[in-house]
Amino acid sequence: MAGTIKRTAGPLALTTTLTTNVYNQSSALIYDVIRQIHIANKTGSAATFTLYLGGTGANSAGTELWLGQSIAANSEFNWYGVLKMISTDFLVGGSNTATALTITIMGEQYVV
């Protein structure tokens, strides 16, 4: 079964609230496979981001994907991999600097 390639989330400016839901797909009939997470720093200063994989609005210990990951001024962070997301999975996080970082998530969507 082939998936549909799509922009899964974003572009979205990360805020300083580390419990912000960055991504969730709420249908139990669909799952997404995240292939790329792209975060751009549009400012002249370094900024950090933190992302968790867990429940809605939660950033529990042990669910960190990246914790205080620094992105240089006017630079970007790219992660390529395979991360299956079902309807109960949330990407949650934020930045140390309001709206300095913009996140875009790319992947594939599958119907169960």
N, C-alpha and C positions, 0 to 999 in steps of 0.2 A: 504494500500500500504506500503510495507516494504522499508526501506532505505538501502543503501549500507554503511556499516561501513568503515571509511577510515581515514587516517591521512590527515587532511584538509590542514594543512600548517606546514612547518618546518621539521626538526630543522633549525632555522634561528637565527643568532647572531643579537641581537638588537644593533643599533648604537645610537649615541648621537643626531641624528636628530629626533625630536619628530613628524615630519610630514611624516615619512616613512610609506608607505603602507605595513603592515604586512600580510594582507590577503584580497583578493577579489576573487570572483568567478564571471566571467563576462557573463555567459550565462543566458538569461532570461528564458530558458527552464529548469533550474536546480535551486534548492535552497539547502542550507546546514543548518544543525542543529548542532551547536557547543555544545558538551557535556563536553569537558575538555580543559582547557588552563593550560599548564604546563610550568613553567619558572624556569630554573636551573641557579644558580649562581656558576660559576666554579672557582671563585677567592677566595683569602684569606681575602677579605674585603667586607663589606656590599655594596650593590648596589640597586638603585631604578629603577622602571619602571613606565611608564605612557602609558595607552591605551585609545583610543577614538573610538567611534562608529559613523561614519559619512561619509562624502564624501572623495574622493581621495585626499591625501596629505593635509587634513584639520584637525585641532585640535581646533575647535571652542568651546567657553565656552558653557557649558551645554551638551556636548557630551562625557564627561569623564566617563569611566568605572572604572579606577583606576588612581589616580593622586599621583605620588611620593611614590608608594607602595614599602616599603623596603623589601629586601630579605637578610637575614644574610649570612655571608661568608660560602661558601661550603654547601649551603642549597638550598631549592626549594620552589616554590609557586605553589599551585594547586587550580584551581577553577573548580567546577563541577556544571553544571546547564543545562539550555536549552536556547539557543540563536539562533533564526532563522535568517539566512543571505540570502538576495536576491541579485541579480546582481548589485544593486545600493548601497549596503552596503559595507563599508570598515572598517577593523580594522586598525587603524593608531597609531603609537607610537614609543617609543624608551626607552633608558636607560640614566642614568646620567653618565655611564662609558662605553666607547666603547668596545663592544664585551665581556663584563663580563657576560652578561645574554643571554641565549639561550632559545627561545620560540618554543614550539611544540603545535599544536592545533589538537584535535581529535574530530570526530563527525560522522554524517551520511549525505549522499547525497541522494536527492530525485529528480526524474524527474517530471516536472509539467504535 
